[in-house]
Amino acid sequence: MPDDYFGEEVAAHYDDPDGSEEFEPGAIDATVQFLADLAGDGSALELGVGTGRIALPLQERGVAVQGIDLSASMVAQLRSKPGGDTIPVAIGDFASTRVDAVFKVVYLVFNTIGNLTSQDEQVECFRNAARHLAPGGFFVIEVNVPELRRLPPGETVKAFAVTSTHLGFDEFDVADQGLVSHHWMLLDGRWEARSIPFRYVWPAELDLMARIAGLRLRERWSGWRREPFTSDSTKHVSVWEKPGSVAQ
């Protein structure tokens, strides 16, 4: 089982926006609209539901949402929010934890697939998603395109946040297809450091994982507003479909 890097101290500040566009209302609305369109009258399962940044507004749109998350501290933050106690959440590794239901949409947002730090774990995540999908259902992932080709020759470190309260740097391990995100956060008047390991993954590799799980690529975009995916895209929102008649 993966280590839990989102304990009580991290969870308490996870929703602090600090200029991150993912927490802006427009970005949340676009994500929720995309997922609600896919779900239709069906239900949704969020892998890595966390504090409910997406699950809560998606449920407010009329989509029944359940979640899986490794961190009890993150789920406690979800429970403290209005409506947070109405979303069923299973505590466990989302690559293997099962819930007793099938869904129209299973989704992972904001690079969460990278929290699984081996290829085997990522493959199992696809298989677990497929097990939870009704025929005709959709598995959705939002994840960065690896930054390697944007790094200067010979460099393996890239800054992703430089503000007065947050310094963030990704350190790449090309040989093992890994990276570590290093954060220095100004919290309650003092700087705190934390580092979280990830496994970066290319779109084509994700497509192969989907095929192993019996899913097929339906669409790929550069963002939640369905911007075209191109060679210059820095992230992608990909949708794989489970073959069969459309689930209701």
Buried (B, 14 or more C-beta within 10 A) or exposed (E): EBEBBBEEEBBBEBBEEBEEEBBEEEBBBBBBBBBBEBBEEBBBBBBBBBBBBBBBBBBEBEBBBBBBBBBBBBBBBBBEBEBBEEBBBBBBBBBEBEBEEBBBBBBBBBBBBBBBBBEEBBBBBBBBBBEBBBEBBBBBBBBBBBBBEEBEEEEEEBEBBEEEEBBBBBBBEEEEBBBBBBBBBBEEEEEEEBEBBBBBBEBEBBBEBBEEBBBEBBBBBBBBBEEEBEEEBEBBBBBBBBEEEEBE
